[in-house]
Amino acid sequence: MIDTAIIGAGPYGLSLAAHLNAAGADFRIFGKPLTSWRQNMPKGMMLKSDGFASNLSSPDPASTLKAWCAEGGVDYDDEYIPVPLSVFVDYSSWFQKRYVPSLEEHQVISVAKSSRGFTLWLDNGMSLEAANVVLAVGIPWFQNIPASLSALPRELLSHSFGHRELTQFSGKRVLVLGAGASAVNAAVMAQQDGVDVALLTRVPEIQFHTPPDPDAVSWLRAITHPSSGIGPGWRSFLCTNAPRLFRRMPDALRLRAIKRHLGPESGWYMRGKLTAQQYLGHGIEGARAEGDRAVLVARNSEGGRIEIAADHIIAGTGFKPDLRRLPFLASDLRDQISHLEHAPRLSDNFETSAPGLYAVGILAANTFGPPMRFMVGAEYAAPRLTAHLVKTASKARKVA
């Protein structure tokens, strides 16, 4: 019997484990470290977050990306140098080995309630009991593909997350859907891999972050556009620095803020790289298969209808947290969890309505706001949840 089991070894799982380890807590963590970052992100990608917001969290000040880069002689700046994916992966590997050496690279295949807490079964046939379970699962579970594309077979449709490269489509016609970083990255990667690519968006214009300009820094801008880990501006600043206040907002207001704030945008360094044909301001009406090709039907804001044929369609349409997509949760346990649009409602300490079951990362976004979709959210979630779990374990031992 252990105090805490962490499911997931991405930024949130590793950050929480680093804090628990430093606190001398009784825990185990399961998963392959940063799998999606290593195997699914586009080759040559730059992180959308600034350097100062791309840390895994640990109590040790020397655990930051900045400190690691300085030690290894790697080019770094808090804002002006984009972080290459390869640099982040190397940093994360170092972080895991130093701060979470106890990571067990097994997958949890089942979680169910038990008389003492929870029973977890692993892919190696072993099982264990835990008083608490933390869902630190990442975005792979939550790939969002519009329902309007449901008529297409899998060989004609995929999510952008599934592509590290697109050389398999070289010389073919590919249609990418979306206007955010995932879609733009996929379209640019397709260009580089010799694909005949086009991009279709619902919005009338593709947005890019404003390039950082050291000459534009002033006391007035610092007041009107304060910096935060998810971008400049007071709304972003408040979301990042007051997640408990965000949690206390009415449901409808929280959901509106999550959906409208931080709309689809690409990193400033992608500006000028996208040369693909673009269909801007088109809503998808449906899609069908014709022979070995897909035909997408869309309509613009003026009512004009178009049909676009392609050898393959890639949906760069983001991720939507949904407990129903976690097959390892026992159905009776899942049914016990109160939710908001199928993401769990959480307490101030990230606990679901199922006592002892916690959720961090993207699953916490509907409660604590947009930062939970980014690495920077771990800098709040990991130490807060650690303090709660350590306190809870201490109380349980006194009672026993």
Backbone torsions as a table, in degrees:
resi	resn	phi	psi	omega
1	MET	NA	125.5	177.3
2	ILE	-116.4	164.6	179.3
3	ASP	-72.5	-48.3	-171.9
4	THR	-139.8	134.9	171.7
5	ALA	-115.3	129.3	178.7
6	ILE	-105.5	126.5	177.8
7	ILE	-104.5	109.9	179.9
8	GLY	120.3	134.4	-177.9
9	ALA	-124.1	38.5	172.1
10	GLY	-88.3	-162.6	-178.3
11	PRO	-55.9	-40.0	-178.4
12	TYR	-74.4	-44.0	179.3
13	GLY	-62.7	-45.6	-179.8
14	LEU	-67.0	-38.3	179.3
15	SER	-64.5	-45.8	178.2
16	LEU	-61.6	-43.5	179.9
17	ALA	-63.2	-37.7	178.6
18	ALA	-62.8	-41.3	178.5
19	HIS	-69.6	-42.5	177.9
20	LEU	-63.0	-40.3	179.5
21	ASN	-62.7	-43.6	179.7
22	ALA	-65.3	-29.1	179.9
23	ALA	-84.7	-2.6	-178.7
24	GLY	71.5	26.1	-176.9
25	ALA	-77.4	160.0	178.6
26	ASP	-92.8	106.8	-176.8
27	PHE	-153.1	163.1	168.9
28	ARG	-135.3	147.5	-179.8
29	ILE	-127.8	136.6	-174.5
30	PHE	-124.8	141.4	176.7
31	GLY	137.0	162.2	175.7
32	LYS	-89.5	130.9	-170.4
33	PRO	-65.7	126.3	173.9
34	LEU	49.5	40.8	-176.5
35	THR	-56.5	-47.1	-176.7
36	SER	-64.9	-34.5	179.1
37	TRP	-69.4	-36.0	-178.0
38	ARG	-78.7	-37.3	-168.3
39	GLN	-109.6	-17.9	-171.4
40	ASN	-120.7	-18.1	-179.9
41	MET	-74.7	146.9	-178.1
42	PRO	-58.6	138.3	177.5
43	LYS	-60.0	140.4	179.1
44	GLY	75.4	7.8	-176.8
45	MET	-67.8	148.1	169.7
46	MET	-105.4	144.7	177.9
47	LEU	-67.9	142.0	178.2
48	LYS	-72.2	-31.6	-178.9
49	SER	-79.5	149.3	176.5
50	ASP	-66.4	165.1	-178.9
51	GLY	-57.8	-42.6	-177.3
52	PHE	-69.0	-15.5	-179.7
53	ALA	-108.3	18.5	-177.1
54	SER	-117.0	31.1	-179.7
55	ASN	-92.7	148.5	157.3
56	LEU	-83.7	149.4	-170.7
57	SER	-97.8	135.4	176.3
58	SER	-153.0	154.1	175.9
59	PRO	-64.6	-18.5	-177.1
60	ASP	-80.1	118.7	179.4
61	PRO	-59.4	-22.2	-179.0
62	ALA	-82.7	5.5	-176.3
63	SER	-91.1	-1.5	-175.2
64	THR	-75.2	159.9	174.9
65	LEU	-59.9	-39.9	-179.6
66	LYS	-60.2	-46.1	-179.9
67	ALA	-65.2	-41.1	179.5
68	TRP	-64.3	-43.0	179.1
69	CYS	-64.1	-41.3	179.3
70	ALA	-62.7	-41.0	179.8
71	GLU	-65.7	-36.1	-176.5
72	GLY	-98.1	2.3	179.7
73	GLY	70.3	31.3	179.8
74	VAL	-94.1	135.2	179.5
75	ASP	-58.5	132.9	-177.2
76	TYR	-154.8	145.3	167.1
77	ASP	-150.3	147.4	-178.3
78	ASP	-56.5	-35.4	-174.9
79	GLU	-133.1	-30.0	-165.6
80	TYR	-94.0	-9.7	177.6
81	ILE	-118.6	114.3	176.7
82	PRO	-59.9	147.6	-178.8
83	VAL	-90.7	114.7	177.2
84	PRO	-66.4	146.5	178.2
85	LEU	-55.2	-42.4	-177.8
86	SER	-61.0	-37.1	178.9
87	VAL	-67.4	-44.1	-179.6
88	PHE	-64.2	-40.4	179.5
89	VAL	-63.4	-43.3	178.6
90	ASP	-64.1	-42.9	177.6
91	TYR	-60.8	-45.1	-178.4
92	SER	-63.6	-38.4	177.8
93	SER	-62.5	-43.6	177.0
94	TRP	-62.2	-45.0	-179.3
95	PHE	-59.1	-47.1	-177.9
96	GLN	-62.4	-44.6	-177.6
97	LYS	-66.1	-34.4	-177.0
98	ARG	-83.6	-41.7	-170.9
99	TYR	-106.5	-18.4	179.1
100	VAL	-133.9	58.9	-177.8
101	PRO	-67.8	-16.4	-177.0
102	SER	-85.7	4.4	-179.5
103	LEU	-52.7	132.9	177.8
104	GLU	-109.0	118.0	-173.9
105	GLU	-84.5	55.5	174.3
106	HIS	-118.4	151.4	178.3
107	GLN	-94.1	138.1	172.8
108	VAL	-82.2	122.9	-176.7
109	ILE	-105.2	-10.1	178.8
110	SER	-159.8	139.0	174.3
111	VAL	-132.9	127.3	179.8
112	ALA	-140.8	155.4	176.1
113	LYS	-68.3	148.7	175.4
114	SER	-137.8	175.4	-177.4
115	SER	-65.5	-25.4	-178.0
116	ARG	-107.6	1.4	-178.3
117	GLY	149.3	-97.3	-178.0
118	PHE	-141.1	149.2	170.9
119	THR	-112.5	130.4	178.5
120	LEU	-117.3	135.6	174.0
121	TRP	-110.2	138.8	-177.1
122	LEU	-107.3	164.9	-178.0
123	ASP	-72.9	-5.5	175.8
124	ASN	-96.6	8.1	178.1
125	GLY	90.2	-6.2	-179.4
126	MET	-86.8	162.4	176.4
127	SER	-137.2	164.2	178.5
128	LEU	-153.9	160.5	176.6
129	GLU	-108.5	139.9	178.5
130	ALA	-139.6	140.9	176.6
131	ALA	-72.4	-33.3	-179.2
132	ASN	-133.8	148.7	176.3
133	VAL	-129.9	133.8	177.4
134	VAL	-113.7	121.3	175.0
135	LEU	-85.1	103.5	177.7
136	ALA	-113.8	37.1	-175.6
137	VAL	-72.8	152.3	-175.9
138	GLY	-99.6	-168.5	-173.2
139	ILE	-69.4	-20.5	-177.5
140	PRO	-54.1	-31.3	-178.3
141	TRP	-71.8	-17.0	-165.0
142	PHE	-120.5	31.3	178.8
143	GLN	-61.9	128.9	-175.1
144	ASN	-105.1	116.9	175.8
145	ILE	-119.4	125.8	-177.0
146	PRO	-54.2	140.1	179.7
147	ALA	-62.0	-24.4	-179.9
148	SER	-66.4	-9.7	178.9
149	LEU	-103.1	7.6	-171.5
150	SER	-63.9	-18.9	-178.5
151	ALA	-78.3	-10.3	-176.8
152	LEU	-85.5	138.4	175.6
153	PRO	-73.0	160.9	-174.6
154	ARG	-61.9	-29.3	-178.4
155	GLU	-71.8	-14.0	179.0
156	LEU	-107.4	-4.0	-173.9
157	LEU	-143.0	136.5	175.6
158	SER	-150.2	167.4	175.6
159	HIS	-95.0	149.0	-178.2
160	SER	-59.4	-26.3	-179.0
161	PHE	-61.6	-25.0	-175.8
162	GLY	-81.5	6.2	-172.8
163	HIS	-126.4	112.2	171.8
164	ARG	-85.4	-29.3	173.6
165	GLU	-148.4	165.6	-175.5
166	LEU	-127.0	25.0	-179.0
167	THR	-62.1	-23.4	179.6
168	GLN	-67.4	-15.3	178.7
169	PHE	-105.4	12.3	-179.6
170	SER	-55.7	129.2	-179.3
171	GLY	82.2	-2.4	-179.3
172	LYS	-105.9	166.9	179.5
173	ARG	-94.0	122.3	179.8
174	VAL	-126.1	135.8	177.0
175	LEU	-111.2	122.3	178.4
176	VAL	-102.1	135.5	-178.9
177	LEU	-110.1	132.7	176.3
178	GLY	125.6	164.3	-178.3
179	ALA	-126.5	1.5	-179.0
180	GLY	-88.4	-170.9	-176.5
181	ALA	-60.6	-40.0	-178.5
182	SER	-61.7	-44.3	-178.2
183	ALA	-68.9	-46.5	-179.2
184	VAL	-64.7	-42.1	176.9
185	ASN	-59.6	-43.0	-179.7
186	ALA	-64.4	-42.2	-179.0
187	ALA	-66.2	-42.6	179.0
188	VAL	-66.0	-41.7	177.4
189	MET	-62.3	-39.2	178.2
190	ALA	-62.3	-42.4	176.7
191	GLN	-55.9	-46.7	-177.2
192	GLN	-67.4	-25.3	-179.0
193	ASP	-95.2	13.2	175.0
194	GLY	76.5	29.0	-179.3
195	VAL	-96.1	142.4	172.5
196	ASP	-82.6	94.3	-168.4
197	VAL	-113.7	145.4	172.7
198	ALA	-131.8	156.0	-177.9
199	LEU	-123.7	128.9	177.4
200	LEU	-117.8	130.8	-177.6
201	THR	-128.0	153.5	174.3
202	ARG	-80.3	-32.8	-178.5
203	VAL	-82.2	154.7	-176.0
204	PRO	-78.5	-9.4	-177.7
205	GLU	-151.7	140.5	176.7
206	ILE	-84.1	127.7	-176.8
207	GLN	-100.6	144.9	175.5
208	PHE	-127.4	149.9	174.5
209	HIS	-60.0	151.1	175.2
210	THR	-73.4	128.7	179.4
211	PRO	-59.7	138.5	177.6
212	PRO	-65.3	135.9	-177.7
213	ASP	-130.5	106.3	-178.2
214	PRO	-61.4	-25.9	179.5
215	ASP	-73.9	-17.3	-177.8
216	ALA	-90.9	-4.4	-178.6
217	VAL	-72.4	127.2	179.0
218	SER	-151.3	165.3	178.7
219	TRP	-64.6	-33.3	-179.7
220	LEU	-67.6	-43.7	178.8
221	ARG	-67.1	-34.7	177.9
222	ALA	-62.1	-29.7	179.1
223	ILE	-82.5	-43.2	-175.5
224	THR	-81.9	-27.6	-179.4
225	HIS	-133.8	67.2	-178.7
226	PRO	-61.5	145.5	-178.2
227	SER	-75.7	148.2	174.1
228	SER	-150.1	170.4	-178.6
229	GLY	-70.3	-10.2	177.5
230	ILE	-118.1	14.9	176.6
231	GLY	123.3	167.5	-178.5
232	PRO	-78.8	161.2	177.5
233	GLY	115.3	153.3	-176.7
234	TRP	-67.0	-36.6	-179.6
235	ARG	-63.8	-45.0	178.1
236	SER	-65.3	-39.8	-179.9
237	PHE	-61.1	-45.7	-179.5
238	LEU	-68.2	-39.4	177.7
239	CYS	-60.3	-40.8	-176.6
240	THR	-74.4	-36.9	-172.6
241	ASN	-100.3	-7.8	179.7
242	ALA	-135.5	56.7	-178.3
243	PRO	-64.3	-30.6	178.5
244	ARG	-69.9	-34.2	175.0
245	LEU	-67.0	-41.2	177.0
246	PHE	-59.0	-40.7	-179.2
247	ARG	-60.4	-29.2	-176.6
248	ARG	-86.3	-0.9	176.0
249	MET	-71.7	153.0	175.9
250	PRO	-57.6	150.2	-177.2
251	ASP	-52.2	-49.6	-175.6
252	ALA	-61.5	-39.0	180.0
253	LEU	-69.4	-40.1	177.3
254	ARG	-61.7	-48.1	-178.0
255	LEU	-63.4	-38.8	178.6
256	ARG	-64.8	-41.0	178.9
257	ALA	-64.3	-40.2	-179.4
258	ILE	-65.8	-39.6	-176.3
259	LYS	-78.8	-31.6	-174.0
260	ARG	-97.6	-33.1	-179.6
261	HIS	-78.5	140.9	-177.4
262	LEU	59.7	59.5	175.8
263	GLY	-65.4	-177.2	-177.0
264	PRO	-61.9	120.8	177.8
265	GLU	-147.6	149.5	175.1
266	SER	-107.6	161.8	177.8
267	GLY	-61.6	150.2	-177.3
268	TRP	-59.9	-28.5	-178.2
269	TYR	-72.2	-9.8	178.0
270	MET	-89.1	-11.9	-179.3
271	ARG	-60.2	130.8	179.0
272	GLY	90.6	-13.1	-179.4
273	LYS	-85.9	-21.3	-175.8
274	LEU	-86.4	111.5	179.9
275	THR	-117.1	1.5	-177.3
276	ALA	-65.8	155.9	173.2
277	GLN	-60.0	138.8	-174.9
278	GLN	-126.2	133.7	171.9
279	TYR	-110.8	96.6	-174.1
280	LEU	-94.1	146.6	175.8
281	GLY	69.6	37.6	-179.3
282	HIS	-117.4	129.9	173.4
283	GLY	-93.2	139.4	-178.6
284	ILE	-79.7	128.4	176.9
285	GLU	-99.5	-27.7	-179.1
286	GLY	169.4	179.8	179.1
287	ALA	-154.8	154.0	178.8
288	ARG	-146.4	160.2	175.3
289	ALA	-97.2	133.6	174.0
290	GLU	-127.2	103.2	-175.1
291	GLY	65.8	-126.6	179.8
292	ASP	-101.1	20.9	179.3
293	ARG	-125.2	160.3	176.0
294	ALA	-105.2	143.3	176.2
295	VAL	-122.2	118.3	179.4
296	LEU	-98.8	134.4	177.9
297	VAL	-108.3	126.1	-178.0
298	ALA	-139.1	162.5	180.0
299	ARG	-138.9	138.1	179.5
300	ASN	-87.5	179.0	-174.5
301	SER	-66.3	-19.7	178.9
302	GLU	-92.9	2.1	177.6
303	GLY	94.7	-1.8	179.1
304	GLY	-68.2	132.7	-175.8
305	ARG	-105.7	136.5	177.0
306	ILE	-132.4	155.5	171.6
307	GLU	-125.1	130.4	-178.0
308	ILE	-121.8	122.6	178.1
309	ALA	-95.3	140.9	-179.5
310	ALA	-151.1	155.0	175.7
311	ASP	-74.0	-23.1	179.5
312	HIS	-160.5	147.8	176.0
313	ILE	-117.3	131.5	177.6
314	ILE	-113.4	121.7	-179.9
315	ALA	-91.7	105.4	174.0
316	GLY	-95.0	55.1	-167.7
317	THR	-108.5	26.3	169.1
318	GLY	77.1	-161.5	-172.5
319	PHE	-137.1	142.2	-178.4
320	LYS	-131.5	115.0	-178.3
321	PRO	-63.8	134.8	-175.3
322	ASP	-157.1	113.4	-178.7
323	LEU	-58.9	-27.3	-178.6
324	ARG	-66.0	-15.5	-178.8
325	ARG	-91.3	4.8	178.5
326	LEU	-101.7	93.5	-173.1
327	PRO	-68.2	-17.4	-177.6
328	PHE	-81.6	-10.7	176.3
329	LEU	-79.3	126.3	176.5
330	ALA	-59.5	142.5	-174.2
331	SER	-60.3	-39.3	-179.3
332	ASP	-69.0	-29.8	175.8
333	LEU	-71.4	-44.3	178.5
334	ARG	-60.7	-40.7	-179.1
335	ASP	-65.7	-21.2	-178.7
336	GLN	-80.4	-13.7	-173.0
337	ILE	-89.0	118.3	173.4
338	SER	-68.8	139.6	-173.8
339	HIS	-139.6	163.0	173.9
340	LEU	-126.1	108.9	-173.4
341	GLU	52.5	42.5	173.3
342	HIS	71.3	7.4	167.4
343	ALA	-102.3	142.0	-171.6
344	PRO	-66.9	140.6	167.7
345	ARG	-76.0	136.8	-173.3
346	LEU	-126.1	151.0	174.3
347	SER	-77.1	178.9	175.9
348	ASP	-59.2	-21.7	-178.1
349	ASN	-106.0	21.1	175.1
350	PHE	69.9	19.2	179.4
351	GLU	-89.7	136.7	175.9
352	THR	-78.3	180.0	177.0
353	SER	-73.8	-8.4	171.4
354	ALA	-90.2	107.1	-174.0
355	PRO	-53.0	131.1	178.8
356	GLY	90.4	-7.8	179.1
357	LEU	-104.9	123.8	-175.7
358	TYR	-120.6	162.0	178.9
359	ALA	-144.6	136.0	177.1
360	VAL	-132.5	173.8	-179.9
361	GLY	76.6	-145.9	-174.5
362	ILE	-59.6	-29.5	177.9
363	LEU	-66.5	-18.9	-179.0
364	ALA	-95.2	-1.2	-173.4
365	ALA	-64.5	-38.6	-178.9
366	ASN	-68.1	-17.5	178.2
367	THR	-97.5	-49.4	-172.3
368	PHE	-103.7	-4.3	171.4
369	GLY	103.5	178.5	-174.1
370	PRO	-54.1	-33.6	-179.0
371	PRO	-56.9	-24.8	-178.6
372	MET	-71.1	-9.4	174.6
373	ARG	-86.5	-6.4	-176.2
374	PHE	-123.1	164.4	-179.9
375	MET	-60.2	-34.4	-175.1
376	VAL	-58.9	-25.8	178.9
377	GLY	-63.1	-25.7	179.5
378	ALA	-66.2	-24.8	-179.8
379	GLU	-68.6	-20.4	172.4
380	TYR	-95.5	-47.4	-172.4
381	ALA	-65.9	-44.2	-172.9
382	ALA	-63.9	-52.0	179.8
383	PRO	-68.3	-33.8	-179.6
384	ARG	-67.7	-47.2	-179.1
385	LEU	-67.3	-36.3	177.4
386	THR	-59.7	-47.7	-179.6
387	ALA	-59.5	-40.2	-179.9
388	HIS	-66.9	-45.9	-177.8
389	LEU	-65.3	-39.8	178.9
390	VAL	-64.6	-42.6	178.5
391	LYS	-64.8	-42.6	179.5
392	THR	-62.7	-43.0	179.7
393	ALA	-64.6	-38.8	-180.0
394	SER	-64.1	-42.8	178.6
395	LYS	-63.5	-41.4	-178.7
396	ALA	-62.7	-37.8	180.0
397	ARG	-69.0	-36.0	179.1
398	LYS	-67.1	-38.3	178.7
399	VAL	-66.7	-41.7	-179.1
400	ALA	-67.1	NA	NA
